[in-house]
Amino acid sequence: MYKKKILVAGIAGGLLLMVVILAAGAAAAAILPYNIYDIPGMRPATDPVSLYIFSTPLSLLWQGQYYMQRYPRPFPEVLP
């Protein structure tokens, strides 16, 4: 049961985070236009190493969801 919740939450959260990152990049490019490939050290999108860049949001969300499923109350109660 937890595996299914972690998988679904990781995919949904990763896709949502990817949309937010792409929207923020588009907004930044509209305000201050730039070409990402002119920045030194950037790889083209066809490079296999670029897969790590695109898989980072999914892996971060899966790790966070796993932690939250395993430790549902990681922080102490706040005293009134």
Phi and psi restraints in degrees (value plus and minus 20) as a CYANA .aco file:
   2 TYR   PHI     -86.1   -46.1
   2 TYR   PSI     -54.6   -14.6
   3 LYS   PHI     -83.7   -43.7
   3 LYS   PSI     -60.3   -20.3
   4 LYS   PHI     -87.3   -47.3
   4 LYS   PSI     -61.8   -21.8
   5 LYS   PHI     -83.7   -43.7
   5 LYS   PSI     -62.4   -22.4
   6 ILE   PHI     -85.0   -45.0
   6 ILE   PSI     -62.3   -22.3
   7 LEU   PHI     -84.6   -44.6
   7 LEU   PSI     -68.1   -28.1
   8 VAL   PHI     -85.5   -45.5
   8 VAL   PSI     -65.8   -25.8
   9 ALA   PHI     -86.0   -46.0
   9 ALA   PSI     -56.7   -16.7
  10 GLY   PHI     -85.8   -45.8
  10 GLY   PSI     -63.1   -23.1
  11 ILE   PHI     -87.6   -47.6
  11 ILE   PSI     -67.3   -27.3
  12 ALA   PHI     -84.1   -44.1
  12 ALA   PSI     -65.5   -25.5
  13 GLY   PHI     -86.3   -46.3
  13 GLY   PSI     -59.6   -19.6
  14 GLY   PHI     -84.8   -44.8
  14 GLY   PSI     -61.8   -21.8
  15 LEU   PHI     -86.2   -46.2
  15 LEU   PSI     -60.4   -20.4
  16 LEU   PHI     -83.6   -43.6
  16 LEU   PSI     -63.3   -23.3
  17 LEU   PHI     -84.2   -44.2
  17 LEU   PSI     -58.1   -18.1
  18 MET   PHI     -84.1   -44.1
  18 MET   PSI     -60.6   -20.6
  19 VAL   PHI     -83.7   -43.7
  19 VAL   PSI     -62.3   -22.3
  20 VAL   PHI     -84.1   -44.1
  20 VAL   PSI     -62.0   -22.0
  21 ILE   PHI     -84.2   -44.2
  21 ILE   PSI     -64.1   -24.1
  22 LEU   PHI     -86.7   -46.7
  22 LEU   PSI     -58.9   -18.9
  23 ALA   PHI     -86.3   -46.3
  23 ALA   PSI     -61.2   -21.2
  24 ALA   PHI     -85.7   -45.7
  24 ALA   PSI     -58.4   -18.4
  25 GLY   PHI     -85.6   -45.6
  25 GLY   PSI     -59.6   -19.6
  26 ALA   PHI     -86.8   -46.8
  26 ALA   PSI     -60.0   -20.0
  27 ALA   PHI     -85.8   -45.8
  27 ALA   PSI     -60.6   -20.6
  28 ALA   PHI     -86.1   -46.1
  28 ALA   PSI     -58.7   -18.7
  29 ALA   PHI     -89.4   -49.4
  29 ALA   PSI     -50.0   -10.0
  30 ALA   PHI     -91.1   -51.1
  30 ALA   PSI     -55.4   -15.4
  31 ILE   PHI     -99.2   -59.2
  31 ILE   PSI     -66.2   -26.2
  32 LEU   PHI    -150.6  -110.6
  32 LEU   PSI      70.4   110.4
  33 PRO   PHI     -82.3   -42.3
  33 PRO   PSI     119.7   159.7
  34 TYR   PHI    -176.0  -136.0
  34 TYR   PSI     141.4   181.4
  35 ASN   PHI    -130.5   -90.5
  35 ASN   PSI      98.3   138.3
  36 ILE   PHI     -82.3   -42.3
  36 ILE   PSI     -47.4    -7.4
  37 TYR   PHI     -98.9   -58.9
  37 TYR   PSI     -29.0    11.0
  38 ASP   PHI    -101.0   -61.0
  38 ASP   PSI     -34.8     5.2
  39 ILE   PHI     -95.8   -55.8
  39 ILE   PSI     109.1   149.1
  40 PRO   PHI     -82.1   -42.1
  40 PRO   PSI     117.7   157.7
  41 GLY   PHI      71.2   111.2
  41 GLY   PSI     -25.0    15.0
  42 MET   PHI    -100.7   -60.7
  42 MET   PSI     119.6   159.6
  43 ARG   PHI    -118.9   -78.9
  43 ARG   PSI     132.7   172.7
  44 PRO   PHI     -89.1   -49.1
  44 PRO   PSI     139.8   179.8
  45 ALA   PHI     -86.4   -46.4
  45 ALA   PSI     -39.5     0.5
  46 THR   PHI    -102.6   -62.6
  46 THR   PSI     -26.9    13.1
  47 ASP   PHI     -94.0   -54.0
  47 ASP   PSI     113.3   153.3
  48 PRO   PHI     -81.1   -41.1
  48 PRO   PSI     -47.2    -7.2
  49 VAL   PHI     -86.7   -46.7
  49 VAL   PSI     -44.7    -4.7
  50 SER   PHI     -85.3   -45.3
  50 SER   PSI     -37.7     2.3
  51 LEU   PHI     -79.3   -39.3
  51 LEU   PSI     -55.8   -15.8
  52 TYR   PHI     -82.8   -42.8
  52 TYR   PSI     -57.0   -17.0
  53 ILE   PHI     -84.7   -44.7
  53 ILE   PSI     -62.0   -22.0
  54 PHE   PHI     -99.4   -59.4
  54 PHE   PSI     -40.7    -0.7
  55 SER   PHI    -110.9   -70.9
  55 SER   PSI     -27.8    12.2
  56 THR   PHI     -80.3   -40.3
  56 THR   PSI     -67.4   -27.4
  57 PRO   PHI     -80.1   -40.1
  57 PRO   PSI     -59.5   -19.5
  58 LEU   PHI     -84.6   -44.6
  58 LEU   PSI     -64.1   -24.1
  59 SER   PHI     -88.4   -48.4
  59 SER   PSI     -57.0   -17.0
  60 LEU   PHI     -85.2   -45.2
  60 LEU   PSI     -61.2   -21.2
  61 LEU   PHI     -89.4   -49.4
  61 LEU   PSI     -57.7   -17.7
  62 TRP   PHI     -83.9   -43.9
  62 TRP   PSI     -61.8   -21.8
  63 GLN   PHI     -85.0   -45.0
  63 GLN   PSI     -61.9   -21.9
  64 GLY   PHI     -85.3   -45.3
  64 GLY   PSI     -62.0   -22.0
  65 GLN   PHI     -86.8   -46.8
  65 GLN   PSI     -58.8   -18.8
  66 TYR   PHI     -81.1   -41.1
  66 TYR   PSI     -64.0   -24.0
  67 TYR   PHI     -83.7   -43.7
  67 TYR   PSI     -63.3   -23.3
  68 MET   PHI     -89.4   -49.4
  68 MET   PSI     -51.4   -11.4
  69 GLN   PHI     -92.6   -52.6
  69 GLN   PSI     -55.7   -15.7
  70 ARG   PHI     -97.7   -57.7
  70 ARG   PSI     -58.3   -18.3
  71 TYR   PHI    -143.1  -103.1
  71 TYR   PSI      64.5   104.5
  72 PRO   PHI     -85.9   -45.9
  72 PRO   PSI     -45.9    -5.9
  73 ARG   PHI    -146.8  -106.8
  73 ARG   PSI      56.9    96.9
  74 PRO   PHI     -95.3   -55.3
  74 PRO   PSI     -38.3     1.7
  75 PHE   PHI    -130.6   -90.6
  75 PHE   PSI     128.4   168.4
  76 PRO   PHI     -88.8   -48.8
  76 PRO   PSI     138.4   178.4
  77 GLU   PHI     -84.7   -44.7
  77 GLU   PSI     123.9   163.9
  78 VAL   PHI    -105.8   -65.8
  78 VAL   PSI     110.5   150.5
  79 LEU   PHI     -96.2   -56.2
  79 LEU   PSI     120.8   160.8
